[in-house]
């Protein structure tokens, strides 16, 4: 999500212990926010305990 707008979607099966990764490059301005959100309302969690990660990096300053 970028300021409340969906910018990428990842899907999974209904099986436990699925895995995956995704890379998204986004042009942002100061003050904007980016986050990961589960949109599966029948199963409202991202199972992963210590194995889930989210990282952000500045690639280039305007």
C-alpha positions as CSV (number, residue, x, y, z in Angstrom):
1,X,0.0,0.0,0.0
2,X,1.2,3.5,-0.8
3,X,-0.8,6.2,1.0
4,X,-3.8,3.8,1.1
5,X,-3.6,2.7,-2.5
6,X,-2.8,-0.9,-3.5
7,X,0.4,-1.0,-5.5
8,X,1.0,-4.7,-5.6
9,X,-0.8,-7.9,-4.8
10,X,0.6,-11.3,-3.8
11,X,-1.5,-14.4,-3.6
12,X,-1.1,-17.7,-1.7
13,X,-2.8,-21.1,-1.6
14,X,-4.8,-22.3,1.3
15,X,-2.0,-24.6,2.4
16,X,0.1,-23.7,5.4
17,X,3.8,-22.9,5.1
18,X,3.5,-21.3,1.6
19,X,6.3,-19.0,0.7
20,X,7.1,-16.2,-1.7
21,X,8.7,-12.9,-2.3
22,X,8.0,-9.7,-4.2
23,X,10.0,-6.6,-5.2
24,X,8.2,-3.3,-5.8
25,X,10.0,-0.1,-6.8
26,X,8.0,3.0,-6.1
27,X,8.7,6.7,-6.7
28,X,7.8,8.5,-3.4
29,X,7.8,12.0,-2.1
30,X,8.6,13.2,1.5
31,X,5.8,12.4,3.9
32,X,4.3,9.5,1.9
33,X,3.8,6.2,3.7
34,X,4.2,2.6,2.4
35,X,3.2,-0.6,4.3
36,X,2.1,-4.2,3.9
37,X,-1.5,-5.1,4.5
38,X,-3.4,-8.4,4.5
39,X,-6.6,-8.0,2.4
40,X,-7.8,-11.6,2.9
41,X,-10.7,-11.0,5.3
42,X,-11.5,-14.8,5.7
43,X,-8.0,-15.4,7.0
44,X,-6.8,-12.1,8.5
45,X,-3.1,-12.7,9.2
46,X,0.2,-13.2,7.6
47,X,1.6,-16.4,9.2
48,X,5.3,-16.3,9.5
49,X,6.2,-15.4,13.1
50,X,9.9,-14.6,12.9
51,X,10.1,-15.4,9.2
52,X,8.1,-12.5,7.8
53,X,10.0,-9.4,6.7
54,X,9.4,-6.0,5.1
55,X,12.3,-3.7,4.0
56,X,12.5,-0.4,2.3
57,X,15.5,1.3,0.7
58,X,16.2,4.7,-0.9
59,X,17.6,4.0,-4.4
60,X,18.0,7.5,-5.6
61,X,17.2,11.0,-4.2
62,X,15.4,13.4,-6.5
